[in-house]
Amino acid sequence: MKILLYTLFVSLLLTACERPQPAGAASNEKIVRQYFDLFNRHDWSAMAAMYTDTANFKDPSLGSGVVKQTRQQTIDKYTQLNEAFPDVHDEIVALYPSGERHIVVEFVSTGTAPDGSAFTLPICTIFTLEGGLIAGDYTYYDNFGEQP
């Protein structure tokens, strides 16, 4: 009986120490991983379809404030990026679920320009998800930092 109680106590203690993830965290992580897979395949149309019709963006390349972008504008932006860096690739470093609607992604973007110049850029993006779609994409990076 003591062993049974001890086993039950230890089991409860171990499960109590686990930090439960919000209900949407697992699906948000799946969505974000799919997003990066599409990015790395340069499938801009499919990637843009993961956004709401008009999503909020905060990105140094778009200016200093929040900018609303349509899916077509997203396709155009990444098509231009792909033209400048044909081998652009993002590698996820870590995912940090934050509540039921947000996930923070730390990743490193790399690529090579047609002139042979390469870049390595650490980036952090906060995605806001609504109904399985990306409604907000707040991206932070220092494009004046160290280059390889």
N, C-alpha and C positions, 0 to 999 in steps of 0.2 A: 504494500500500500504506500509506504514511504517513497519507494522508487517511482511509482505512478504519479504521486503528487509532485515529486521533484522534477520529473520529466515534463509534466504539465506546466509547472512554474517556469522552468527554463524555456519552454516553447513560447509561453506567453511573453516572457521577458524579451526574447529575441524578436518576436513579431512586433512588440510595442516599440522597439528601438528603430524599426524601419520607418522611414519617412514616406508616408503614402503620397503617390503622385496624384495630381488632380485627374478627374475623369477623362478629360480631353487630352492629357499630356501624351499618351501613347499614340493616339491618332495624329496629333500635331507633329510628333517626331517623325512618323511615317510620311506625312505630307512634306515636311521639310527635306527629308532624305530623298524623296522622289524629285523634289524641286532641284536639288543639287545634281542628281543623276541626269535630269534633262538639261541642266546648264552645261554639264561636262560633255554631253552629246551634241551641244549647240543646237538643240531643238527649241528654238525661240518661240515658235507658235504654241507648242504644247506647254512650255514653261509659262508663257503669258496667260494661257487658259487657266492656270492655277490661281490667278488673281481675280478679284471681283471685277465687274465691268470697269469701274474707276476706283483705283486704290490710292492710298496716301503713301507718298514716298518722302523720305528725308535722306538725301544723298549729296555729298559735296559736289558731285558732277552736275547736279541739277540746281545748285544755288544754296542759299543758307537756310531757307525755310522749308515748310512742308509743301509739297507739290502734288497735285492730283494728276495721275497718269492713266490713260486708257490702256487697254491690252495692246492695241496697235502701237502706241507710243513706246510701250515696253519692248515689243518686238523690234521696233526701229532702233531703240537705244542699244540693245544687245547685238543687233546686226552690225551696227557701227563699231562696237567694241570688238566684235569678231573680225571685222575687216582690219582693224588696227593691230590685233593680236590673234592671228589665226589659230594658235594652239592654247588659247586661254583655258585655264583649268582651276577649279576650286577644290581644296582639300579640307574637309571638316576636321577641326581639332577637337571641338567639344560642343555638346548641346546642353542647354540649361532650360528645362521647362519652368515656366513662371505663371502659375495660375492656369485657368482653363482656356484662356484665349491667347496666351503669348508663349513664345519660345525664343530664347537667345541662342544665336549660333556664332561660335568663334571659328573662323576658317582662314586659310591662306590662299590667296589668288596668285597664280603665276602665269607667265606668258612670254612670248617672244615676238617682237615687231618684225616686219619685213626687212628692216635694215640690220637685223641681228641683235638689237638691244633687247635685253631681258628685264623682267621685273619680278619681284616677290613682294607681295603686299598683305600684311596681316589685316584682317577685317573683322568687325563685329556687327551683326545685324539682329535687330529685334523684329520678329515677325508677329503681326497680329492676325489671328485667324478667326473667321466668322463663317459658320456653316460649311466648313471644309475648304474654304477659299482664303487666300491671303488678301486681307483688307488693308494691311499696313506693312511697310517695308522701310524700317529706319536703319540706315547703314552708316557706320562710323569707321573712318580710316584716316591715316595721315599720308597723303600722297606726296608729301615733301620729305618724308623720312628717308632712312637708309635704303639704298638700292644695292643689289649684289655686285 
